[in-house]
C-alpha cells in the first residue's frame, strides 16, 4: 500500500472515462501544492532472499494521487469521486472501480478464498495500542537496513527530517520490535483533511479484508503521520505479517511540482474499458464455491 507544492495557476477540465474531472480534483483540494515522490519497495524473506520492485512515481495534486510504474501503466486514486482507475498500455485496457466496490470485493474474496479464521470459543479480539517515540535521524536503526539507507540518495540529507518508531502493545504486552520505523520529511506535509482521506482509503479500502492483526501496519503508518503533523514518510520499514521478514519502502526523490501533470489522469484514445481484475477473481471464486457445493465438497469456513 507508500506517499510539495506550488499552487496551480490554471484550472483545467479533463475527460476521464465517461465524465469530466472537476477542476477541484487537480487543483486545490486535498493536495493544493502538488508534489512528487519516487520510491521502491524491497521485501526481504526470513531466509535472506530479497526482491526489490521497479521504482514508482507518485504524483500528489488536487484530490488525486497518480502512481506511474516503470512500464508506463498508472493507477489513479481519485478522492473526490472515490474511484480507482487503472490504465495498462500493455493490454490497451483500463478499469474503473469505486472505493466501496473494491472494499466489498476484497471482503468477498477473503471470505471465499482466504484462510478460515480459527477462534476459540469466548476468545476476545486482541486490543492494540500504538505508541510513538522520536529518535536521532542519523542514529542506529532498529530495523531499516544499511542498504536501504544507502539507496535513498539525498533524501536523508534534507533538513527537517525526523525518525519515528511506532511500538504496538497487544493486550498491554509490548512487542519485541517496532511495528514501524519511519523517516518523515517535515518540508512536505499532508493537511488534516488529506490525512483523513488517505487514512480512510488505507484502512477502509486497502485494509477492507484484513483482520485486526493485519491492520497493524496500516494503523502504525497512520499513527506516525499524525504524530508528525502530516509530514510525508520517505522511508519506512516494518516486519512482514508472518514474522522474520522485512518490508522497506524507500524514496529516492521528493520534490514540489510547478503544476500537477493533468495528462496523467486522462484516458488515452483507443483503450478499452474492462472489468477490474478483482471482479474477475471473485466471480471465479464464486463459481468454484458453487461447484464444490454441487459436488458435495463444501467446506465449513
Beta strands, then each sheet from edge to edge (+ up, - down):
strand 1: 14-16
strand 2: 19-21
strand 3: 31-44
strand 4: 50-52
strand 5: 56-62
strand 6: 64-68
strand 7: 74-78
strand 8: 83-88
strand 9: 93-98
strand 10: 128-135
strand 11: 161-170
strand 12: 173-174
strand 13: 180-189
strand 14: 231-239
strand 15: 246-256
strand 16: 272-273
sheet 1: 1+ 2-
sheet 2: 4+ 3- 5+ 6- 7+ 8- 9+ 16+
sheet 3: 4+ 3- 15+ 14- 13+ 11- 10+
sheet 4: 4+ 3- 15+ 14- 13+ 11- 12+
end
